Amino acid sequence: MTKIGNQVVQVPNGMDLNDKDYCICLLTTLKEMEKNYAIAMTEASNEWLWEIYHNIFDEISVLQRKLYILMFQNGWYQLENVEAKKLTDKYNTLNKDFQGLSQ
């Protein structure tokens, strides 16, 4: 398994929070907010309210993506290089589950 990432920008160790700690906390919070606004949009009682939620969701999504890119560039977020077979297997599993829903 190969990891994909950049050289890690070192941050101070110790009890004090550092830039990486703040970014991890913020990224986690933004992801949670995205999920909650997605749910809020599905439960919006009218178009006006849905539009407000949708605009906020879009802004949060952009912030989350920018923060992810920043963390990746600093080597604080790494990806796994996955074999094609593993992707195909996952696709087939999800596709089977989806087909089961439409029956």
N, C-alpha and C positions, 0 to 999 in steps of 0.2 A: 504494500500500500504506500503510495507516494503522496506526500503532503505538498500542497501548493500554497506558497506564501512569500512574503517579503522578509528581509532582514529585520529582526526585532529591534525596535527602539527601546533601549533600556530605560527603566523608570526606577526611582528610589524604592528600596525595600523598607519595611518597618511598619509601625502601627498607623502612620499617617497615610491618608488616601493619596494616590498619585493619579496622573492623567489617565492611565489605563483603567484604574479602578472606577473613576468617574465615567469613563466611556462605557464600560461594561454595565454599570448601573443605569446609565441613560439609555443604552441600547435595549436592555431588558424592559425598561419602563415604556419606551416607544413601541416595542413589539406588543406589549400587553395592551397599550392604548389602541393600537391598530385593531387588534382582535375585538376589543370592546366597542369601538366605533362601527366595525363591520356588523356586529350584533345589533347595535342601536339602529343602524340603517334598515335592517330587516324588520325591525319592530316600530319604525316611525309611523305615526298615525296619519300624517298628511305629507304632501309633496314639499311644502315649505320647510318642515322639520327635517325631512329626508335630505334636502339640498344642503341645509346647514351641516348636518352630520357628514355628508359626502365631502363637502369642502374641507372640513377639519380632517377627515380621514386622508384626503389627498395630501394635505400639508404635512401630516404626521408621517405618511409614507415617504415623502421626499426627504424629510429630516432623518428618518431611519436609514434610508439608502445612503445619504451623505455620510452619516456616522459610520455605517458599515464600511464604506470605501476608505474613510480615514483610518479606521482600525486595521483594515487589511493592508493599507500602505505602510502602516507602522509595525506590521508583523504581529499584531495582537489578535488577529483572526486568521486562521488557516483553513484551507479547504482540503478535501480528500480527493485525489485523482482516482476515480472509480473505473473499474474494468467495464467494457461494453456489455458483457454478459450480465453483470450485476444490475445495470440499468435496464436491460431487456427483461430480466426476471421481475424487477419491481414494476415495470410498465405492465407486464402480463398479469401480475397479481392485481394491480389496481384496475386494469381493464376488465378482468373477470369479475371483480367486486362491483364495478359500475354496471356491467351487463346484468348482473343479478338484481340490481336495483330497478332496472327497466322492465323486468318480467312481470 
